[in-house]
């Protein structure tokens, strides 16, 4: 089986798994983490989702989930201009075959990381609901839905849009459970 077909199958498998698969690796030149003493926050000029992903890689998952909750998902750009996740579907399709293959594996890894973060936010919402803190649970699920809407935009690549739709569906399902 050729590498193009394998890459395509991997992307489809990733989408079908939904928000349960996780793990990200990036090129070290793609927004290297700040020095050890400055890990609490990414620079204010870093795009909103990129900022969260940088902090997520650094390991303070609960702090990132809290920041996710406070994020204004209408702020643009979500990703660093020129990064793989910032490419539209047309831009992605216009890449050379070699660059497209390289970027496919990169985008798959980055989408996995977004899914990890989304799963953690959803779990925080479920935990809040289990403690009967329904107002807090609604905040988590609403933020998850807003993030999904921000990803599911016409100028996003199809895999970013699909991830956004999965996040919206997950949030809608969890919000519906709260109303029962």
Long-range contacts (C-beta under 8 A, 24 or more apart in sequence): 3-101, 4-97, 4-101, 7-101, 7-104, 7-105, 10-104, 10-108, 11-104, 11-108, 11-159, 14-108, 14-111, 14-112, 14-159, 15-159, 15-162, 15-163, 15-166, 18-115, 18-166, 18-170, 19-115, 19-118, 19-119, 19-122, 19-166, 19-167, 19-170, 20-115, 20-119, 21-112, 21-115, 22-112, 22-113, 22-115, 22-116, 22-119, 23-109, 23-112, 23-113, 23-116, 24-53, 24-57, 24-109, 24-110, 24-112, 24-113, 24-116, 25-109, 26-57, 26-106, 26-109, 26-110, 27-106, 30-80, 30-83, 30-106, 31-80, 31-83, 33-57, 33-58, 46-80, 47-76, 47-77, 47-78, 47-79, 47-80, 48-72, 48-73, 48-75, 48-78, 49-78, 49-79, 49-85, 49-114, 49-147, 49-150, 50-78, 50-79, 50-80, 50-83, 52-117, 53-110, 53-113, 53-114, 53-117, 56-113, 56-116, 56-117, 57-113, 61-120, 64-117, 64-120, 65-117, 65-120, 65-121, 65-124, 68-117, 68-121, 68-143, 68-147, 69-121, 69-124, 69-139, 69-140, 69-143, 71-143, 71-147, 73-143, 73-146, 73-147, 73-149, 73-150, 74-150, 78-150, 78-151, 84-110, 85-110, 85-111, 85-157, 85-160, 87-157, 88-155, 88-156, 88-157, 89-156, 89-157, 89-158, 91-157, 92-157, 107-157, 107-159, 107-160, 108-159, 111-159, 111-160, 111-163, 114-151, 114-163, 115-163, 115-166, 118-144, 118-147, 118-148, 118-163, 118-166, 118-167, 118-170, 121-147, 122-170, 122-171, 122-174, 125-174, 126-174, 129-174, 129-177, 129-178, 134-178, 137-174, 137-178, 138-175, 138-178, 141-171, 141-174, 141-175, 141-178, 142-171, 142-175, 144-170, 144-171, 144-174, 145-171, 145-172, 145-175
